[in-house]
Amino acid sequence: MEGLIIVNKPKDWTSFDVVAKLRRLTSIKKIGHSGTLDPMATGVLPVFIGRQATRYIEHFMSGDKGYIAEITLGIRTDTGDATGKPQTSDVRLLDVSQVSIHNIEKVLKKYLGEIEQVPPMYSAVKVNGQRLYKLARQGKTVERKPRKVKIHKIDILNFENTEEVKLTIEVSCSKGTYIRQLAMDIGDDLGCGGHLSKLMRTYAHPFHVTQSINMDTIITLAGLGRLSDIIIPVEGFLKGLTPAA
């Protein structure tokens, strides 16, 4: 039972929910993952099971990530995503009907390469020892230092200018990139505002969503006593890596 499961995290589950469920299914306490996903997000969550496997988590934390993100334009929320409350009082926002593919392509180009990104208030970053999201829930906003991240690729997958204006993009980026903040910044640059309405992580180096397994399948296999069928053994995912000190 030592090894890795590449989980396709369900929507509305926290990353810890996945770990807690696997602890119950395996009766193994030493379980961890290599990159938190927000509850509203789905997709690749590599989960390491057992003492030997968890020693290698650090080696997979710093790899590049890939996402498919849907941005609803014309509506800002207080959290920057679909879990927040709409902010309707901002009179500076332009009519979203003015947004075009040409505008979007022009805006997206500025995010290619190394950029500085300010972490969103609703994030786990600590400022003066306090998590930003805890301060945000108290209605507080504090200054955050920008961080350097790198966007390797950002492509338009779909643009719907109908009753709700939605932009779907595919992003390949470095560790530490906040897609929610990227969605908000793109909306602001377009002059209409926006929020992240859907997010799927398609890639967490070197694992792809096509390798991932749904929680329903994992739970079913555990009930049949066949969970080991989908666990990648330690030697199978190491590929020459050495354990972290």
N, C-alpha and C positions, 0 to 999 in steps of 0.2 A: 504493500500500500504506500510505499515511498515514491514520490515523483511529482509530476505536474499534470494538472487538468487545465486546458484552455477553455475557460467558461465564457459563454455568450451571456453576459449579465442581463437579466430582465429589467425592463422599465419599472421604476418605483422600488427596486431593491437597492439598498446601500451596498457598497463593496463589503462592509463588515457583515451584512446579512448573509452574503454568499459564503464568507468564511465560517460564520457561526453554523450555517446549515451543513456545511461539509464536516465540521467538527462533530456534529450530531450523527451524521451518516457514517462516518469512519471511526468514531470514538478515539480520534487522534487530536490532541490539543495543539501540537506544534504545526500550525498552518498559517500561511501568510500570502499576500499578493504583491505584485510588483507595479502597482499604479492605480490609485483611487479613481473611480468614476462617480460622478454625481448621480443621485437617485434617478433623475429623469433620463439619464443616458443609458444606452444599451451597447453591447459589443464586447470586444476582447478584454478579458480580465484573466491574466495568467495567475493561477493559484497553485502554490507550492505546498506539498503535503509531506509532513515528517521532518524530523530533525536534520537529516542529511540534505534533503531538498531545499529546505529554507535557508541553509547556509549560502545558497547561491542567489538569493533574491537581489542583492545589491548589484550583481552583474547585469541584471535586466532592467534596472530602474532608469538608467540614463539613455536608453535607446530612443530612436526616433519614433514618432507616433503618426497615425493616419486617421482621419475622421471624415465622415459625411455629415454636414451640418445644414439644417434648415433654419433660415432666418426669416421671421415675419417682420416685414418692413411697415413703418408707419405707426408702430405701437412700441413705446418704451415700457419696461416694467422696473419695479424697484430692485429686483434681484438680477435683472438682465436676462432672465430666462422665463420659460412658460409657467414656472411655479410662483412667480411674483404677481404683484398687483399692478395693473396698467397705470401709467402716469399720464393723465390726460390734460394736465394744466400747462404744459409747455407750449406756449403760443409761437415759439420760434420754428416749430416744425413745419416743413413744406408739405404741400399736398403730395401724397405718395404717388398719385397718378402721373406725376412729372418724371418719375424714375424710369430710365430706359436701360437696355442692355449696354448701350454705349457708355452711359454714366457709370454703370457697374464695372465694366471692364477697365475703365480709367481708374476707378478707385482701388480695385483689387491689385493693380500693378504696384501701388505704393507699399504694399505689404510683403512683396517678394524679397527674399534675402534676410539679412539681419536687421531686426527692428527692436525698438524699446517698447515694452508693454507694461502698463501700470496694472497690477493685480486688482481684480474687482473687489469691492467691499465684501461681497458674499463669497469669501474664499477662506481657506484654512491657514493662510499666511499669518504669521505673528508680527504684531507691531507693539513694541514695549511690553512684550510678554503676553499679549492678549490676542486671541484669534480674531481676525477681521469680521468673520460672520457673526460672532457674538456681539461685537460692537454695533454691527449693522442692525441686528435684531433689537438693539436698544435705541435705534434711531440715530446713531452717531456715525459721522463720516470723519475719517482721519487721513492725513497725507500719507501716500504710499510711494515708495521709491520705485521708479521704473526698472524693469529687468530686461536684459538682453535675451532675445529668443530668435530663432531662425525659422522662416517659412520657406520650405524647399519648393513647394508647389501649391497653387491655389487656382482651381478651375471651376467654372460654372457648369453645373449639371442640369439645372432647371430654373426657369424664371416664369412665374405665374402672376400676371398682372390682371387679376380678376377681382372678385369681391374682397378677397384677402390677398395681399401682395406678398408672395413668398419667393425667396431666393434660396436655392440649394447649391452648396459648394462642396468640393472635395479638397481637403487640406492635408498636406504632408509637412510635418514640422518637428522641431526639436522638443525634447523634454521641457516641461515647465510652461508651455504655451497655453494660455487660457482661451479656449475657443469661444466661450461666452463673452469675454471681453472683446475678442476679435469681431464677433457679431455686433456688439454694441457700437464699436468704433466704425465699422462699415456703415451701419445705419446712420450714425452721426455725420460721416463724411458725405453720404448721399443727401443729407439735409432733411431726412424724413424720420430719423430714429429707427430703432428696431430692437428685437430681442431674439435670443436663441430659442426656437420652438421645438426642435428635435435634434438629437445628437447620437450618432453611432460611431464608436471607435472601431475602425476597420483593421487597425494594425498597431501592434506594440512590439517593436523589434525583439526577436525575429518572427513573431507569431502573427498569423493573419486570421481574419474572421472566418474564412472558409475552413479553418481547422477547429473552430470553436464548437462547443457542445452546449445545447440549451439545458437549463436547470431541470425542466420536466424530464428530459432524457436521463440526466444524472440521477435524479431521485428514483426513477423507474428502475434503472440498472442497479442502484444500491439495494432496492427492495428485492431484487432477484439474486442478490449476492454476486453481481458481476461488475462491480465498480472498477475492479482492477483491469477490466477490458479496455478502459479509456484512459487510464493513468499512464502517462509517458514516463518511463523509468529515468532515474537521474542520469545514467550514462547516455540516454537517448536525447536529452536536451542540452547536455554540457558542450559537446563539440570542442573539446580542448580547453574549456574554461577551468581555472583553478579556484578553489574556494576562497572566499574573502577572509582576510585575517581576523 
